[in-house]
Amino acid sequence: MNFKKTIILTIIVFLLSSIFRVFFLDLIEFKSDEATTVYQTVQFFNHPYLMQRGLISGTGIYNFPLFNYLMIALAVWSQDPQFISLLIALINSLLVSAFFLLVKRYYDLTTAIFASLLLAFSPWGVIFSRKIWAQDLIFLLLIPFLWLLHEAILRKNTKVILPMFILLALLVQLHGSGLFLFAVTVLVLLILRIRLNLKSAIAGFLIGLIPSLPYFFFQINSFPFCPDCEAFLKYQNSVKLFDINNLIRPFQVIGGLGYHFVLGRSYTDFISIYPLANLLRYVFAAGFLVVALGILFVIVKKTKYFFLVIYFVTIPLLYLLTKTPAYMHYFVIIIPMSILLVSIAISSAYSLMRNNLLRTLIIAVYLLFLTSNITFLYIFNNYLSLKKNIEGDYGPI
């Protein structure tokens, strides 16, 4: 494909991905975390100071301040929450286009179109791409990391190790799921015997940790010493259970399953007003089989992409073994891998078929998934507009 056609397709992907991200800004959730982040950002611009810790997490441990630094950069022109949300939505829409270019480069055009459109209209991809929340900026670091990862694995380019580990260190600081991504990445590189320049990897990780220095400085100079260490030990000693849902979430992120997590007690009301949403669950559930088919294709036919399967399986398994609660926002980091496996399944099945009728059937299945996602997003936004306040994790708009 020539450069002009690539640019046109990239722009189309951006425009499509912006439909549910950039628009409906008045329906974005805005709870205590978002409000606190905006407050801290405004305080910084009124009286600049070095932020040493971010928001407190569900574990009782304060986050690294990296997300706050990113918010400061986004809020230079305006600290208005809708303006900041607009920028986050635009950034994520551009990243869907970057994802298209990534898949086109390391897979093929058909897979790139399938994958980018699924990501553009992924209900979970959309909901975690426009809030003033750390998880909503994961793709800002994750997509460049995936570029470098593909380059290291598929092109054997050792020069990307340094920037790749810089991004891994930043992802660890942005959200706890980055720590699991880091662990699995090291495992992937070892399993695939990728030639790793250890000095570059260590140097990259240390460079990436520079924004965390104020955090560690705070811990060392606090009394009592390292309060977040104490909070971590307290969390570790608390009663935690194995959550088998961690093994189900990677299949759910490709569609609209699991939205009871978002809607809470409003979920029953949602499906009673929009019974179509209840019917769409069967389409989303069928997506489990397509993911499984993608895994099978990778294992049997496209072994060079086996690292996708390792990420898809191992990150949820680590969540399970560490008794991490199966919150949907912990799986933002695995969405590209899940979508790639689905797209590999569809494009591989399409290329193997010689019968036009069967090819048409495969495209029809793909379009069913895509239109189901679009329909779900449409009725979900309608419901938000109708209710204004959700009795679940989404909360007020």
Backbone hydrogen bonds, N-H to C=O, Kabsch-Sander energy under -0.5 kcal/mol:
donor,donor_aa,acceptor,acceptor_aa,energy
6,T,2,N,-1.8
7,I,3,F,-2.3
8,I,4,K,-2.2
9,L,5,K,-2.5
10,T,6,T,-2.3
11,I,7,I,-2.3
12,I,8,I,-2.2
13,V,9,L,-2.4
14,F,10,T,-2.1
15,L,11,I,-2.6
16,L,12,I,-2.6
17,S,13,V,-2.6
18,S,14,F,-1.4
19,I,15,L,-0.5
19,I,16,L,-1.0
22,V,18,S,-2.2
23,F,18,S,-1.2
23,F,19,I,-0.5
27,L,24,F,-2.0
28,I,25,L,-1.3
30,F,396,P,-2.5
35,A,31,K,-2.7
36,T,32,S,-3.0
37,T,33,D,-2.2
38,V,34,E,-2.3
39,Y,35,A,-2.5
40,Q,36,T,-2.7
41,T,37,T,-2.2
42,V,38,V,-2.6
43,Q,39,Y,-2.6
44,F,40,Q,-1.9
45,F,41,T,-1.9
46,N,42,V,-2.0
47,H,43,Q,-2.9
51,M,49,Y,-0.8
54,G,63,N,-3.2
57,S,61,I,-2.8
60,G,57,S,-1.7
63,N,55,L,-2.8
64,F,173,Q,-0.5
67,F,64,F,-0.6
69,Y,65,P,-2.0
70,L,66,L,-2.2
71,M,67,F,-2.2
72,I,68,N,-2.0
73,A,69,Y,-1.8
74,L,70,L,-2.0
75,A,71,M,-1.8
76,V,73,A,-0.8
84,I,80,D,-2.3
85,S,81,P,-2.5
86,L,82,Q,-2.3
87,L,83,F,-2.1
88,I,84,I,-2.3
89,A,85,S,-2.5
90,L,86,L,-2.6
91,I,87,L,-2.7
92,N,88,I,-2.2
93,S,89,A,-2.0
94,L,90,L,-2.3
95,L,91,I,-1.9
96,V,92,N,-1.4
97,S,93,S,-1.3
98,A,94,L,-2.0
99,F,95,L,-2.2
100,F,96,V,-1.9
101,L,97,S,-2.0
102,L,98,A,-2.3
103,V,99,F,-2.6
104,K,100,F,-2.4
105,R,101,L,-2.0
106,Y,102,L,-2.2
107,Y,103,V,-2.1
112,A,108,D,-2.2
113,I,109,L,-2.4
114,F,110,T,-2.4
115,A,111,T,-3.0
116,S,112,A,-2.5
117,L,113,I,-2.0
118,L,114,F,-1.8
119,L,115,A,-2.3
120,A,116,S,-2.4
121,F,117,L,-1.7
122,S,119,L,-1.1
124,W,255,G,-0.6
126,V,122,S,-2.7
127,I,123,P,-2.2
128,F,124,W,-1.5
129,S,126,V,-1.4
133,W,131,K,-1.6
136,D,133,W,-1.3
137,L,134,A,-2.0
138,I,135,Q,-1.1
140,L,137,L,-0.7
141,L,137,L,-0.6
141,L,138,I,-1.4
142,L,138,I,-2.9
143,I,139,F,-2.0
145,F,141,L,-1.8
146,L,142,L,-2.5
147,W,143,I,-2.0
148,L,144,P,-2.1
149,L,145,F,-2.7
150,H,146,L,-2.6
151,E,147,W,-2.1
152,A,148,L,-2.4
153,I,149,L,-2.5
154,L,150,H,-2.8
155,R,150,H,-0.8
155,R,151,E,-1.0
157,N,151,E,-1.7
158,T,156,K,-0.9
160,V,157,N,-1.0
161,I,158,T,-1.3
164,M,160,V,-2.2
165,F,161,I,-2.2
166,I,162,L,-1.6
167,L,163,P,-2.2
168,L,164,M,-1.8
169,A,165,F,-2.0
170,L,166,I,-2.0
171,L,167,L,-2.5
172,V,168,L,-2.1
173,Q,169,A,-1.3
174,L,170,L,-1.9
175,H,171,L,-2.1
178,G,171,L,-0.6
178,G,175,H,-2.1
179,L,176,G,-1.5
180,F,176,G,-0.8
181,L,177,S,-2.0
182,F,178,G,-2.3
183,A,179,L,-2.0
184,V,180,F,-2.4
185,T,181,L,-2.3
186,V,182,F,-2.1
187,L,183,A,-1.8
188,V,184,V,-2.9
189,L,185,T,-2.5
190,L,186,V,-1.8
191,I,187,L,-3.0
192,L,188,V,-2.6
193,R,190,L,-0.8
194,I,189,L,-2.4
197,N,195,R,-0.5
198,L,196,L,-1.1
201,A,197,N,-2.3
202,I,198,L,-2.7
203,A,199,K,-2.6
204,G,200,S,-2.7
205,F,201,A,-2.2
206,L,202,I,-2.4
207,I,203,A,-2.5
208,G,204,G,-2.4
209,L,205,F,-1.1
210,I,207,I,-1.5
212,S,209,L,-1.9
213,L,210,I,-1.8
215,Y,212,S,-0.5
216,F,212,S,-2.0
217,F,213,L,-2.7
218,F,214,P,-2.1
219,Q,215,Y,-1.9
220,I,216,F,-2.3
221,N,217,F,-1.9
222,S,218,F,-0.5
222,S,219,Q,-0.7
226,C,219,Q,-2.6
229,C,226,C,-0.8
230,E,226,C,-1.5
231,A,227,P,-2.0
232,F,228,D,-2.0
233,L,229,C,-2.3
234,K,230,E,-2.2
235,Y,231,A,-2.1
236,Q,232,F,-2.5
237,N,233,L,-1.7
238,S,235,Y,-1.0
244,I,242,F,-0.7
246,N,243,D,-2.0
247,L,244,I,-1.8
248,I,245,N,-1.1
249,R,245,N,-2.3
251,F,248,I,-1.5
252,Q,248,I,-1.3
253,V,249,R,-1.8
254,I,251,F,-0.7
255,G,252,Q,-1.7
257,L,252,Q,-0.6
259,Y,256,G,-0.8
261,F,258,G,-1.9
263,L,259,Y,-2.7
264,G,260,H,-2.3
265,R,391,E,-2.2
266,S,263,L,-2.3
267,Y,264,G,-1.7
269,D,265,R,-0.5
270,F,266,S,-2.5
271,I,267,Y,-2.3
272,S,268,T,-1.4
273,I,269,D,-2.0
274,Y,270,F,-2.5
277,A,274,Y,-1.8
278,N,274,Y,-0.6
278,N,275,P,-0.6
279,L,275,P,-1.5
280,L,276,L,-2.2
281,R,277,A,-0.6
281,R,278,N,-0.6
282,Y,279,L,-1.4
283,V,279,L,-0.7
284,F,280,L,-2.4
285,A,281,R,-2.5
286,A,282,Y,-1.6
287,G,283,V,-0.8
287,G,284,F,-0.7
288,F,285,A,-1.5
289,L,286,A,-0.9
290,V,286,A,-1.1
291,V,287,G,-2.4
292,A,288,F,-2.3
293,L,289,L,-2.2
294,G,290,V,-2.3
295,I,291,V,-2.3
296,L,292,A,-2.1
297,F,293,L,-2.6
298,V,294,G,-2.2
299,I,295,I,-2.4
300,V,296,L,-2.5
301,K,297,F,-2.9
302,K,297,F,-2.3
305,Y,302,K,-2.0
306,F,303,T,-1.9
308,L,305,Y,-1.9
309,V,305,Y,-0.6
309,V,306,F,-0.6
310,I,306,F,-1.7
311,Y,307,F,-2.1
312,F,308,L,-2.6
313,V,309,V,-2.3
314,T,310,I,-3.0
315,I,311,Y,-1.6
317,L,313,V,-1.4
318,L,314,T,-2.7
319,Y,315,I,-2.1
320,L,316,P,-2.3
321,L,317,L,-2.7
322,T,318,L,-2.2
323,K,320,L,-1.5
324,T,319,Y,-3.0
327,Y,325,P,-1.9
330,Y,327,Y,-1.6
331,F,328,M,-2.0
332,V,329,H,-0.8
334,I,331,F,-1.3
335,I,331,F,-0.6
335,I,332,V,-1.1
338,S,334,I,-2.2
339,I,335,I,-2.6
340,L,336,P,-2.3
341,L,337,M,-2.0
342,V,338,S,-1.9
343,S,339,I,-2.5
344,I,340,L,-2.5
345,A,341,L,-1.9
346,I,342,V,-2.3
347,S,343,S,-2.8
348,S,344,I,-2.4
349,A,345,A,-2.2
350,Y,346,I,-2.2
351,S,347,S,-2.3
352,L,348,S,-1.8
353,M,349,A,-1.3
359,R,355,N,-2.1
360,T,356,N,-2.4
361,L,357,L,-1.9
362,I,358,L,-2.2
363,I,359,R,-2.2
364,A,360,T,-2.2
365,V,361,L,-2.1
366,Y,362,I,-2.2
367,L,363,I,-2.8
368,L,364,A,-1.8
369,F,365,V,-1.9
370,L,366,Y,-2.6
371,T,367,L,-3.0
372,S,368,L,-1.8
373,N,369,F,-2.0
374,I,370,L,-2.3
375,T,371,T,-2.7
376,F,372,S,-2.4
377,L,373,N,-2.5
378,Y,374,I,-2.2
379,I,375,T,-2.5
380,F,376,F,-2.3
381,N,377,L,-2.2
382,N,378,Y,-1.9
383,Y,379,I,-2.2
384,L,380,F,-2.1
385,S,381,N,-2.2
386,L,382,N,-1.8
387,K,383,Y,-2.7
388,K,384,L,-2.6
389,N,387,K,-1.3
390,I,395,G,-2.1
392,G,390,I,-1.6
393,D,261,F,-0.9
394,Y,262,V,-2.6
397,I,388,K,-1.6
